[in-house]
Amino acid sequence: MSIIMISRGSFSRGREVAENVAQKLGYECIARDVLLEASKEFNVDELKLDHALRDAPSFFSRLSYGKERYVAYIRAALLEHLKRDNVVYCGLAGQFFVRDVSHALKVRIISDVEKRVRLVMERDGISERAAISLIKRIDKERKEWSEQVYGVDNTDPSLYDMVLQIQKLTVDGAVDIICRAARLQHLQATDESRRMLEDAALAAAVKAILVEAHPDAEVASQDGVVYISAKTTETEELRMEEEVRKLARNIPGVKDIKIQLHSFIPFGT
């Protein structure tokens, strides 16, 4: 039992690879489903979530704590899915949320420029020049998104366990390699790796609940105990602690809450 996180270059047939891997292994394949769930769960417009993931630099700059809020919602929805195991996720951000989960196989699918250009020309009925322009724009947006949100380049191969190029290697070949890797013993879920994922999912769920009122709050979890660290003023400490406890205790799986508040003096007082 494992989870497979597939990141893809634009027009690289990565979605096709992901769907075929899921079918061959009998896994659930998710992508846009996460947006829909986050939208429903946190009462956020799906289009806004979509923009948050596809157009981060310009979108986030227009919102107060926009990055913190929308990434928190996506993280919570995705990690809740991944707790089930036997999942293939295809989309932006996935590999960032499971960096330390040992049974998560992180894959990057790419393709050479010529094939990508031909695919876009055939799909959209546009010129070679227009296709190249479109590919460059999308690649730039995705790179800016990962740099803006996580401070890393999503094309960096060190972020992945394997990088597969759909060139000489066909879609079927990529599917076969990924499925073989997913069956390796050291990529199977263990009690420890499941606990790590459950801790991450619980912390993400609490963060998503708190982020609207307390976007700077840091949240961690271990065996159902949630640790929350936040900044506040001396006069607001008691009220904030009560509010945080009230919000967090309603999350299923929370056994206890440990809060550490850091007082500061507001600028200008």
Buried (B, 14 or more C-beta within 10 A) or exposed (E): BBBBBBBBBBBBBBBBBBBBBBEBBEBBBBBEBBBEBBBEBBEBEBEBBBBBBEEBEEBBEEEEBBBBBBBBBBBBBBBBBBBEBBBBBBBBBBBBBBEEBBBBBBBBBBBEEEBBBEBBBEEEEBEEEBBBEBBEEBBEBBBBBBBBBBEBEBBEEEBBBBBBBBEEBEBEEBBBBBBEBBEEEEBBBEEEBBEBBBBBBBBBBBBBBBBBEBBEBBBBBEEEBBBBBBBBEEEBBEEBBEBBBEBBEEBEEBEEBEBEBEEEEEEEE
